Amino acid sequence: MENRILGLDIGDVRIGVAISDPMNLFAQPLKTIIHKSKWEDVEEIRNIIEEYKINKVIIGLPKNMNNTIGSQGKKVQKFARALQHNYPIEVVFFDERLTSVSAERALIEGNMRRNDRKNVIDQIAASLILQMYLDRK
């Protein structure tokens, strides 16, 4: 039985989605969801959860540098509650500070063009969040 973990980088415009391998050793980018509405986004994530038999979701929680949760972090927490509303799945928040910066740097170092980076940066950030979680397990 598969025991995959999903990683999410939730933003106002896009949601980066990453998935672990069945042994939960490696994270890989899966897709970018372009925000439609909270409930349509939740439904798309639920479909991914069912398709890949996900049992845990790791969500990047943006924190301020002083470790407090600001307005974006509260939006992410609210989205997570919506995901869990009618779908009982374990959700773990993971400090995502500087993951987008790291993802951007990696794509620049890989000589990816700016327009192309925009399309994958959220997936890469989700992969970094998930990989950091997997590495700490």
Disulfide bonds with the S-S distance in Angstrom:
none
